[in-house]
Amino acid sequence: MKRRAVLASIIIGATCMTASNLEAAAPQECDATVTVSGVEIACRFTMPQGTARGAVLLVPGSLYSDVDGNYPSMNMRPHAYADLARQLGERGFVVLRMAKIGPGTGSRTIDADAARRHIDFLTRVEVAQAGLELLCRTVATRPVIVAGHSEGAVVASLLAAGPAGSEIDGVVSLSGPALPILSILRAQIIAMVSPGVTPDMTVFDRAVVAIRAGQALAGEAKSDPQTAMLASIPEPGLGYLRSTDRVDPVAALAKVQAPVLIVQGGRDDSVPATHAELLRAGRMTLPTEIVAFPNLTHFYKDAPPGLPPMQLMGLETDSDPAVADAITAWAKHLSR
């Protein structure tokens, strides 16, 4: 991998650092940080007992999540990243999971001027690269897998299609979207209306045109229920949305030469199952597998029937280990 000028620091005990220690130690978790463009970002290693069978970088999705995949600012605690890391650790993988910067996530701004770069979505790729470099420096094992969840799946695609791709043996798209973010928001609004009702998307569509053009939203956006949330976002947040929306997730994944595993839950109201099929179609003849779990949510919880979308997102039960099983089975066929 071509090393970049990214300051990365490791704050973990010496017992986590070497292969011989990995073989002797019980499964454990070790904290670490990376610093990218003026922000120190919390990370956490899960170290398996015995010889590692591979290494996984877990890239978080959108919103402000801590290393466990909880959202303190929203009072949501699905802990999906902690669950998956533990389950993969039990199956022999070293896992490095990362927070997504924001309030309550353990991130810390140390240079406010430099930190402004994080308004651009592509800075997320630099953050993931810093995590990959930290993972590869800490443990020397193959295969090396980058697993991105939701928006993080797009980050993983861009990372694997770039210069870092030579270090990556496989990519896992965990509930990855096939549409740009503003198109996803539009589809979600339409999906939430009562059956047989066709919502008027005129104001929303005008707001999207303005956001994409970098223009101020019209006053009608504040009073329309479909756009009130967008109208409340300050300009830096709209700038982040704009930069995210420029990326075509299908095209990004189609540029990844490494094998890809697409994981999709059938009860996912954030990224419906049709996205997985679009991603696979975009890969054409490139090595791609898809595994679907009809009863699992966006965070891989086994969903009771009849729960509305917000309650599905708020489930705090353990994530289903079947996802870790699927990744483990797929990883056996990756080149080492």
N, C-alpha and C positions, 0 to 999 in steps of 0.2 A: 504494500500500500504506500502511496505517496504521502509522506507525513506533512501535515499542515501546521501552521504556527498557532496551535491551540494549546492553551495551558490546561493540563489535566493533572489533578492531584488525587492520590489514593490515601484514604484514611481507613486502613484495615489492619487487623493484627497480623503478625508475621506468620502465624499458623495457616493463613489462607493463601500464602503466596506461591508455594512450590508444589510440584507434582508429588513429591514424596510425602509432603504433609497432607495433601489431598487424600492420599491412599490411607493414611493413618487416622484421619479426623472423622468424627461423626458429622452428619449434615449440619451445616450452620449457615448463618447469614452474616455478612460483613458490609458495613457502610463504606461508601466512597463518594467522591464528588468529581465533577468535571467543571471547568470554567471556560465558557465560550462567550466572546463578545461582551465582557463585563458582567456576566451573571454566573454565579456559582450554582450548580444544579445537583440536587441530591440523587444518588444512585445507590443501589443495593445489590450485592452478590448473593446468590444462593449456591453453596458449594456442596456437591454430593459426597456421599461416603464412597471410598474406593476410587478406582481410576475413572476419570471422566470419559463419557462416550461421545461427547460433543459439547459445543458452547453455543448459547443462544443469547442474542441481544434482543430485548423486548422493548419496542418503541411505543410510547403511549399515544393515545388518540387525542382528540380535541378537548377543549375545556381545561380547567386547572386541576390536574391530578397529582397526588403524591406518589411515592414509589410503589405503594400498595395498590394503586388504582382506585383510591378514594378521592372524593371531591369535597373538601372541607368547606369551601365557600358556598356550596349548594346543599350542604348537609346530606350528601349521598355517599354511602359507604359500601359499594359492591365488592371491594377488595379483589377484583378479578385478576389483577397482575400478581398480587401476592399468592393467590391460589394457584395460578398457572406456573409461577416460578417454583413453588413448593412441589407441585405435582411433577414437573419436569426434573427437578432435583432428585426426587424419589426414584426417577427412572434413569438417573445417571448423568444428567446434563448440568453443566455450569450455566447459570443464568444471570445476566446482568439486566436489571430493570431500572428505568429512569423516570424521574418525575417530569412533568411538563410545567414549565415555569409559571408562577402565578401565586396569589395569596394563599397561605396555608399549606403550600406544597413542600416547604423546606428549601426552596430556592432563595438566593440572596443576591441582590444587586450590589456589586462592588465598584462599578464604573457606570454612572447613569448615562453619560454620553455614548459610550460604546454599546450600552444595552439597547439603545434605540434600534439597532439592527434587527432585534428580535421581532419588530413589527412586520418584517418581511418573512413570509412563510418559508422561503428557501433557507433561511438561517436554521430552521429545524433540521435540515439535512446536515449542516455543519455540527449541530449538537449530536445527532445520531452518529456521525463519523467519529466524534470525540469519544462517544461511548464504545464504538467498535474498536478504536485504538486502545482504550483502556482494557477492554475484554481480552484482546489479543496479546497485550503486554503481560496480563496477569496470569493467563493460562495458555499453554501451548498444546492445543488439542484440536482435532478436526472430527467431523465437519463443523464449520462456523456457519450459523444460521441467523438471519435477521428476520424477526417476527414482528410485524407492525399491526397494531390494532386500530381499526376504524381510520381516522385521518392519518394515524401512524403508519398504516399500510401504504399510503401514497408516499410518505417519507421514506419508507423502506425500499420502495420501487426506485425512487430517484437516487438513493444511496447506492443500490446494487447496480444501477445502470451507469454509474459514474466511475471515476478512477478507483474507488474502493471496491469495485466489483470483483477484482482479482483475489480479494481476501474472503469472499463470500461464496459458500458452497451451495446455499439454498435460501429461498425467501418464502416466508409464510405470510399470507394475507389473511389476517384475522378480522372478519367482518369488514373487509375493505370496500370502499365505495367505487362505483363505476361512473359517477357523474360529478362534475364540479360542485362545490359546496352550495352555491346559491341555487343551483338546479335541484339539489337534494332538499333544501328548505322548501322550495316550491312544491315538490312532490309530497313532502310531509304534510303541508297545509291541506292539499287536496285529499290526502288519505284520511285526515281527521274529521272531515265533514260526514254528515249522516248519509247512508246509502241512498242513491237516487238524486242527491242534491249536487248541482254543479256550481261551485263557488265562483264568484266574480274575482278574477285575478288581475284586473286592470291596474289597480293601484300598486299591487305587489310588483307587477312586471315593470311599471314605470320606475319604481324604486330600484329595482335590480339594474336597469339601464343606467340610472344615475350613479349607483355605486360602482359599476364597472367602468364608467367614464371618469370617476373621481370627482363627481359633482355633488353639491349639497342636495339632500333630500327635500322634496317639496313639503309644504305644510300639511298636505293631505296624508302624508305618511304617518304623522304623529297620531292622527285620529282614527285611522283605519286599523282594525284589530289584527289584520294580517301583517301589517308592517310596523306596528307600534314598537315592537321589540327592536327591529332594525333601526328605527328612528332614535331610539334611546342610546345607541352605541356611539361612544365618542369617536372622533375621526381616526385616532390610531387603531382602534378596533376595526373600523370599517376598512382601513388600509390593509390590515391583516387578512380580512375576508376577501378583499379584492385580489391580493397576491395569491391566496389559496385558490381562488376561483379560476385563476389563469391556467392552472395545471389540469390537464386531462388525465384522469387516473387510468383509463384504459390504455392510452398511448404510453403512459409512463411504465406500466407493467409490461407492455409489449416489447419494451426495449431491454428488459432483463433477460440475459442469456442463461443464467443459472436456473435450475429446476425450481418450480413454484408450486406450493401447496395453498389452495384456497379453502378456507374454513368458513362455513356459513351456518348461522342458526335460523331455523324456520319461524321462530317467534320474535324475530328482530324487526322492530318497528322503526328503528333509526336507519338501518341499511337493509332493505328487503332482499329476499333471496334472488330476485331477478338480477341484482348487481353482480352476484357471483357468476352467473351464466354469461353476462356481458364481458366480464373480465376474462373468463376462459376463452370465449370466442375471439377476443382481441389478441390472445396469445398464438392463435393459429397452430402451427406445427411445433412450437417451442414446448419443451417438457413441462407439462402442467397436470396436476391432479386436483380434484375438488372433492371435499367431503362435507356433507350436509347433515345437520342434526335438527330434525323437524321440531323438537320441543324446546330448543334452547334459545335464549334471548341474546341481546347484543353483548351481554357480559357472561354468556354461557351458563346461565342459571336454568334449571329445569322449571319451566313455567307452568303453574296451575292454570287450568282453563278459565277463561272469562275475565282475566285481569286486564284493566285498561293500560294503555302504553306507559303512563307515568308510574303506575305501580310496578309494572314489569321492570322499569329502569331502577326502581328503588329496592329491589329484592336484595337481601343481605345474606342469603344462604350461600353455601359453598358452590363454587363453579364446578361444573361437571368434569370429572377427570377424563372423560372420553376424548376431549380435545387434546390433552397431553398424550393420550394413547395414540391418537391419529398422527400427531407430529412425530412421535417416537417410531412408529411403523414406517412412515415416509422417510425419515432420516436414515434408516438402515440402508437405503439404496443410493445415498449421496456419495460422491467420490470423496475420498479422504486424503 
